[in-house]
């Protein structure tokens, strides 16, 4: 029943986010330069993951960012995100490769986007032969001209959801 709390937190954060105004973009569309920056977050995510550089990975988040793992763990704050993910990359993810296929970027308010991607993860030390399929949902906001992740959540796909993606 934490969903109302999370939604309230996101709305409050969004309300305080500065607007990204571009006279070249129609209302409701992300400016080309902003779209490039948001896309860049996914590229930097992959590079940092493949390099197992969780300092660089955590820098993609705002200082007060949150990340929810597919196990339901909530990491609050960039320092916690970095330390907890670094721990995982010293152990179960030490040889992993994660790839993302961007599915959607939606501007929901000035300076606020929701992005969704399909992910594959190979090399999990608990089962080296398997591929883990998932989705990432990211709330990315602009503050002081920088786009960073405010809230991220990973979801592991199985059953019908996985079957639908594979078709």
Steps between C-alpha positions, in 0.01 A plus 500: 500500500802724448384600152310812619811612690725448198258679268469791743878519524535498120235770456669720758836449333353571157334817621839632610679400178596791277331520164695422186372748247585476134335716241591242235300216657122475488326499839516155658810396305854477629747738336751325272797582725312378808402179321867444415594548867230261622604239242856550619400384847420155359831487313693605810304246709611216271861617487525537878333160554730322252803666665358418846560865588228564752634847580429602139169309509387678817590839349207450261271557803419824676652525847155419647421231242344164579542161337282194555660170402306212347519339845311796646792654688484881513826693484455864601762760412788488254756382757283206605424414137871496424605293801222241467551457126879485543446216747286315244761555229774355721292184534204380292531758220883498477495351147159622390403688188176697492356637179201730466266557211322831549126453455355837596588850614202713600511861612244518783570854622758766420837355605355155582502187286406139554719256311449126459742245359519126442814351653700182472753394758754225443774378729319498836735288715205311647416357157762580237313326218171684533383831356287712728242718329359811657376853466627822649271787580682827561371842606762738364493867595691808402659709774734787425529392137592139584278199432538228763298212639277592792334160532576166339343161530604168348242230430589141413282356226353152509194311383260682267691829519816332377313305233344822369841669468654201321231503226 
